[in-house]
Amino acid sequence: MKLLASFLIFVLASESILAQESVTIEQLVERLGDDDLNVRRDAAYGLSELGADAGPAVSALIEALGDQDQQVWIQSTMALARIGERAHSAVPTLISHLRSRESQRRYRSAYALGKIGKVALPELVEALSEDSSTMRAGAAQAISFMGADSESVLETLVAALADEDARVRQHVAEALGKIGPTAEPMLDKALGSDNEAVRHGAARALCAFPASATSTIAAMTKATNDAAPEVRAVAILALAASKLDRDRLVPLITQALHDEESVVRDAGIVSLLKLGNSSSRAVPTLVRMLNADDERSRSAASYALGRLGPLAKEAIPQMIDSLKSQSPDDTTLARTIGRIGASAVPALLAAAEDGSVPQNQLAVALAGIGPAATEPLIASLDSEII
């Protein structure tokens, strides 16, 4: 009891000392220009912690953006971000930092501009047409941090999907995705562009929210047959994020799994996993793919089934049957069976008993299942004893 009382007294005393040491915004502003580096760092941190209440310090914080010490300018930038729209006078300085050679300065400045919000949009839109691709990318990233608040520049963003720089296109797609359903009609139209980069960016943006319009889903479905593999890949991911009926989606995912390009097959696997419990609907198709003539399809099916885990348990008989003709040195399929889990143990034991599957393959599969295989193995031994 005495120990607890002593602790409480210590805490209260500490809080009292901290209260006595509290400083005003005016004092923090003054310290922000101090010759002592540690004093400036503490002041910048203190203003950042105040959030929106640090509004009166905007001018001093803008000046501190030019401090040579990274901690000082980072905390000053974050302070401006937390102040928000009231820090609008910092916009020109922050935009100028978007062309910095320092990636941290560019990122932090873009973040602060995004948090300052719509008031920064006119100058950011102007920056999107700068000759410097670094500046354009920074402006696009800043707009992406605004989310739905950048809705007023939708047309400008869609046009920027055609930018020659991949970084710019990436951030523009992120910005459009964060705007959400309001952007869907324009993205629908962009999917029909003759420009591959625009189609890719539009599909990428549509991955960020569940598109629902019939015309948009039709355009995305068409894009799964695009000549560009990158567009096909992002289109199937966008469809997986959409409100397309899962029964209609599974055949499109299957098509992606058969694609000759690995980037599309990988997107098909990711899309399949996003189906959750509904992904089991694709198992019969994946089982058929295990018997395909081409190695690419067999490999894609094996990997996808392994990633599905227990949801793929109905594929176990077919997989073990395929394992019988597998080279002893190729344990890919055995590892896949191991990822499906304990439900594969009875079939593996049956295969072990009739000697149809190489012992090393069985060992790899059981090792992949791990401790979860213990209980069904014991149950099998008990049944033999009985």
Phi, psi and omega in degrees: 000316179298322180297317179296317180297318179298319180296316181296320178298319179298315180298314181296320179295320180297316180296324179295318179297317180297321180296321179294330183271359181298145183238159179276165177299321180300319179292321178295321179298317180296318181291336180296339178255013182292153178288334182281121183301315182296326177294317179296318180299313181297322181293316179297318179295318180298318179292323178297321180292337181287342180064225183297338181291349181274012181311317181297348184263008186307311183301315180294323180293322177299317178296323182290345177297338179268005179298141182285342181275129184298318182298322181293310183287329177295312180294327177292320178296316179294327177296317178296321178298319182284336175290324176081219188302330180295347179266023185301334180291348179275351186305308182303317180294316180297320178296322179297332180281351178291343178263007181299153175283344181274119182297323180296319180294319179297313183296312182297322180293318178298318180298315181297318178298319178297322180283333175294326168094205190304330182299338180272351187300314181306315181287329177289320177298320177297321180293335179294345180253010178295157177291328182286120179292331177296318178295316181297318180296319179295320179296317179296320179294319178299317179295324180296331179288348181277342181064223184294345181291348180265013183306328184293345181249027181308310183299319179298319181294316179298319178297326182287349175298342180269005181304146182287344182262128184296326180295320179296312181300321180299311182290327177294317178298320178297318180297316180295320179297322181286337175295324174087206187307332179300330182276351188303314181302319181287326177290324175304312180295320182295333178297340179265009181294152175283346182271119182302320181297323180291316178299316180297314181296320180296315179296321180296318178297323181291346176290343188274348179208159184281094177298144185229341183295138181303318182294323180293316180296323177296319180293321178292321178297318176299323182293342177290350176248016181300151179294333181271122181300325179297324178289318178301317183296312183290329180297318181290327176292321179294321178294323178295332179274348185277183178265018177300136179304134185300328179294330177279335182283322184306314179299327179290323176293319178300318178300317180296323180293338179270353187300147182285344181261131183297327181296328179283319179298319178298319179295325178296319179294316178299318180296321179299317181293332180289346180287345182065225180298334180291345182295341179296340179295336182273351185301313179304321178294318180295324178297317178298325180294336178297337180258012181295156181288328184266140182298327182300314180292319180297318181294317180296318180295316180299314181295316182297318179297321178296320180291332179288337178063224183304336179295343182261017187299332180292346180273354186303311180304315180294322181293320178291325176297319178293330181295333181297329181259006182282143175297137180303335181277344181260104185258016182303310183293324179296320178294325178297315178300322179298325181286339179290329172109195189298336181295346180274348187300310181304317181292323178294320178294323178296320179293325178293323182292321181270000175069018184279344181241133179307141183301322182293329178292317178297319181297318180296317181296314180294323178295325179293325178291324175074210183303335181296342181280346186300310184298311178295331177293317178296319180298322180293318179295320179299320181292327179290322181294319180293000000 
